[in-house]
């Protein structure tokens, strides 16, 4: 048995529980767990996909309570920020 899968899986489960209970801190647990198994150059890009299950679950549970106007404003501002950031970075 590959213990790295168990460590990452357990860490993501604990992170989802902490994030659901306290609404913060789960991402840091995921990052800490991933750095136990992977080097930081691999762990940091994997942090988003590892947290996606918990985030998608919350979206599913609270679908009716989401204020979609705020989401659209956030997405619009994020797209503008991405375009400006990419043009400055490159």
C-alpha atoms as an extended CHARMM CRD file, in Angstrom:
* protein
*
        90  EXT
         1         1  UNK       CA              0.0000000000        0.0000000000        0.0000000000  PROA      1               0.0000000000
         2         2  UNK       CA              1.2480000000        3.4720000000       -0.8880000000  PROA      2               0.0000000000
         3         3  UNK       CA              1.0650000000        5.5290000000        2.3150000000  PROA      3               0.0000000000
         4         4  UNK       CA              1.3050000000        8.8240000000        0.4260000000  PROA      4               0.0000000000
         5         5  UNK       CA             -2.2330000000        8.2910000000       -0.8790000000  PROA      5               0.0000000000
         6         6  UNK       CA             -3.4760000000        7.6140000000        2.6570000000  PROA      6               0.0000000000
         7         7  UNK       CA             -1.6880000000       10.6880000000        4.0540000000  PROA      7               0.0000000000
         8         8  UNK       CA             -3.0230000000       13.0280000000        1.3570000000  PROA      8               0.0000000000
         9         9  UNK       CA             -6.5360000000       11.5500000000        1.5130000000  PROA      9               0.0000000000
        10        10  UNK       CA             -6.7190000000       11.8020000000        5.2850000000  PROA      10              0.0000000000
        11        11  UNK       CA             -5.2980000000       15.3210000000        5.2130000000  PROA      11              0.0000000000
        12        12  UNK       CA             -7.8890000000       16.4530000000        2.6570000000  PROA      12              0.0000000000
        13        13  UNK       CA            -10.6730000000       14.8740000000        4.7160000000  PROA      13              0.0000000000
        14        14  UNK       CA             -9.5300000000       16.6360000000        7.9000000000  PROA      14              0.0000000000
        15        15  UNK       CA             -9.1600000000       19.8920000000        5.9640000000  PROA      15              0.0000000000
        16        16  UNK       CA            -12.7010000000       19.6130000000        4.6130000000  PROA      16              0.0000000000
        17        17  UNK       CA            -14.0140000000       18.9810000000        8.1240000000  PROA      17              0.0000000000
        18        18  UNK       CA            -12.1230000000       21.9540000000        9.5980000000  PROA      18              0.0000000000
        19        19  UNK       CA            -13.2120000000       24.1720000000        6.7250000000  PROA      19              0.0000000000
        20        20  UNK       CA            -16.8530000000       23.1530000000        7.1390000000  PROA      20              0.0000000000
        21        21  UNK       CA            -16.7820000000       23.6060000000       10.9230000000  PROA      21              0.0000000000
        22        22  UNK       CA            -14.8730000000       26.8920000000       11.1190000000  PROA      22              0.0000000000
        23        23  UNK       CA            -15.1570000000       28.2770000000        7.5420000000  PROA      23              0.0000000000
        24        24  UNK       CA            -11.3860000000       28.7860000000        7.3300000000  PROA      24              0.0000000000
        25        25  UNK       CA             -8.0780000000       27.0070000000        7.6770000000  PROA      25              0.0000000000
        26        26  UNK       CA             -8.6850000000       23.9530000000        5.5300000000  PROA      26              0.0000000000
        27        27  UNK       CA             -6.4200000000       25.1080000000        2.7220000000  PROA      27              0.0000000000
        28        28  UNK       CA             -3.4650000000       25.3660000000        5.0880000000  PROA      28              0.0000000000
        29        29  UNK       CA             -4.0060000000       21.7940000000        6.2390000000  PROA      29              0.0000000000
        30        30  UNK       CA             -4.1250000000       20.6110000000        2.6240000000  PROA      30              0.0000000000
        31        31  UNK       CA             -0.9050000000       22.4770000000        1.8500000000  PROA      31              0.0000000000
        32        32  UNK       CA              0.8130000000       21.0760000000        4.9380000000  PROA      32              0.0000000000
        33        33  UNK       CA             -0.2970000000       17.5500000000        4.0990000000  PROA      33              0.0000000000
        34        34  UNK       CA              0.8130000000       17.8240000000        0.4940000000  PROA      34              0.0000000000
        35        35  UNK       CA              4.2590000000       19.0950000000        1.5080000000  PROA      35              0.0000000000
        36        36  UNK       CA              4.7060000000       15.9690000000        3.6450000000  PROA      36              0.0000000000
        37        37  UNK       CA              4.4620000000       13.8610000000        0.4910000000  PROA      37              0.0000000000
        38        38  UNK       CA              5.5320000000       16.1490000000       -2.3800000000  PROA      38              0.0000000000
        39        39  UNK       CA              8.1290000000       18.8830000000       -2.8170000000  PROA      39              0.0000000000
        40        40  UNK       CA              6.7150000000       22.4500000000       -2.6550000000  PROA      40              0.0000000000
        41        41  UNK       CA              7.0300000000       22.8750000000       -6.4300000000  PROA      41              0.0000000000
        42        42  UNK       CA              4.4690000000       20.0580000000       -6.8350000000  PROA      42              0.0000000000
        43        43  UNK       CA              2.3990000000       20.6580000000       -3.6780000000  PROA      43              0.0000000000
        44        44  UNK       CA              1.4760000000       24.2730000000       -4.3900000000  PROA      44              0.0000000000
        45        45  UNK       CA             -0.0940000000       23.6200000000       -7.8420000000  PROA      45              0.0000000000
        46        46  UNK       CA             -1.9370000000       20.5660000000       -6.4400000000  PROA      46              0.0000000000
        47        47  UNK       CA             -3.5050000000       22.5590000000       -3.6010000000  PROA      47              0.0000000000
        48        48  UNK       CA             -6.3740000000       23.9040000000       -5.7500000000  PROA      48              0.0000000000
        49        49  UNK       CA             -7.5050000000       20.5960000000       -7.2420000000  PROA      49              0.0000000000
        50        50  UNK       CA             -7.2490000000       18.8880000000       -3.8370000000  PROA      50              0.0000000000
        51        51  UNK       CA             -9.5190000000       21.5300000000       -2.3020000000  PROA      51              0.0000000000
        52        52  UNK       CA            -11.9990000000       21.4970000000       -5.1910000000  PROA      52              0.0000000000
        53        53  UNK       CA            -14.1080000000       18.6240000000       -3.8330000000  PROA      53              0.0000000000
        54        54  UNK       CA            -14.8880000000       20.4160000000       -0.6060000000  PROA      54              0.0000000000
        55        55  UNK       CA            -15.6400000000       23.6630000000       -2.4040000000  PROA      55              0.0000000000
        56        56  UNK       CA            -17.9070000000       21.9940000000       -4.9570000000  PROA      56              0.0000000000
        57        57  UNK       CA            -19.7160000000       20.1840000000       -2.1620000000  PROA      57              0.0000000000
        58        58  UNK       CA            -20.4590000000       23.4660000000       -0.4100000000  PROA      58              0.0000000000
        59        59  UNK       CA            -21.7060000000       24.9920000000       -3.6470000000  PROA      59              0.0000000000
        60        60  UNK       CA            -24.0500000000       22.0170000000       -4.0480000000  PROA      60              0.0000000000
        61        61  UNK       CA            -25.3860000000       22.2640000000       -0.4990000000  PROA      61              0.0000000000
        62        62  UNK       CA            -25.8870000000       26.0380000000       -0.5010000000  PROA      62              0.0000000000
        63        63  UNK       CA            -26.9240000000       26.5440000000       -4.1310000000  PROA      63              0.0000000000
        64        64  UNK       CA            -30.1340000000       28.3970000000       -3.2310000000  PROA      64              0.0000000000
        65        65  UNK       CA            -28.3370000000       30.7100000000       -0.7930000000  PROA      65              0.0000000000
        66        66  UNK       CA            -25.6810000000       31.9720000000       -3.2150000000  PROA      66              0.0000000000
        67        67  UNK       CA            -26.0120000000       35.6150000000       -4.2430000000  PROA      67              0.0000000000
        68        68  UNK       CA            -25.2600000000       35.2450000000       -7.9470000000  PROA      68              0.0000000000
        69        69  UNK       CA            -24.9870000000       39.0080000000       -8.5430000000  PROA      69              0.0000000000
        70        70  UNK       CA            -21.9890000000       39.1320000000       -6.2340000000  PROA      70              0.0000000000
        71        71  UNK       CA            -20.5010000000       36.0710000000       -7.9540000000  PROA      71              0.0000000000
        72        72  UNK       CA            -20.8460000000       37.6830000000      -11.3830000000  PROA      72              0.0000000000
        73        73  UNK       CA            -19.2230000000       40.8970000000      -10.1530000000  PROA      73              0.0000000000
        74        74  UNK       CA            -16.3930000000       38.8910000000       -8.6250000000  PROA      74              0.0000000000
        75        75  UNK       CA            -15.8410000000       36.8590000000      -11.8020000000  PROA      75              0.0000000000
        76        76  UNK       CA            -15.8740000000       40.0200000000      -13.9220000000  PROA      76              0.0000000000
        77        77  UNK       CA            -13.3350000000       41.7340000000      -11.6820000000  PROA      77              0.0000000000
        78        78  UNK       CA            -11.2030000000       38.5930000000      -11.5700000000  PROA      78              0.0000000000
        79        79  UNK       CA            -11.0870000000       38.3940000000      -15.3600000000  PROA      79              0.0000000000
        80        80  UNK       CA             -9.9810000000       42.0290000000      -15.5650000000  PROA      80              0.0000000000
        81        81  UNK       CA             -7.3490000000       41.3370000000      -12.8950000000  PROA      81              0.0000000000
        82        82  UNK       CA             -6.0760000000       38.2810000000      -14.7690000000  PROA      82              0.0000000000
        83        83  UNK       CA             -5.7120000000       40.2260000000      -18.0190000000  PROA      83              0.0000000000
        84        84  UNK       CA             -3.8750000000       43.0910000000      -16.2940000000  PROA      84              0.0000000000
        85        85  UNK       CA             -1.7090000000       40.6990000000      -14.2560000000  PROA      85              0.0000000000
        86        86  UNK       CA             -0.7140000000       38.6020000000      -17.2700000000  PROA      86              0.0000000000
        87        87  UNK       CA              0.1330000000       41.6880000000      -19.3070000000  PROA      87              0.0000000000
        88        88  UNK       CA              2.3230000000       43.0410000000      -16.4830000000  PROA      88              0.0000000000
        89        89  UNK       CA              3.9450000000       39.6840000000      -15.7290000000  PROA      89              0.0000000000
        90        90  UNK       CA              4.7980000000       38.8030000000      -19.3160000000  PROA      90              0.0000000000
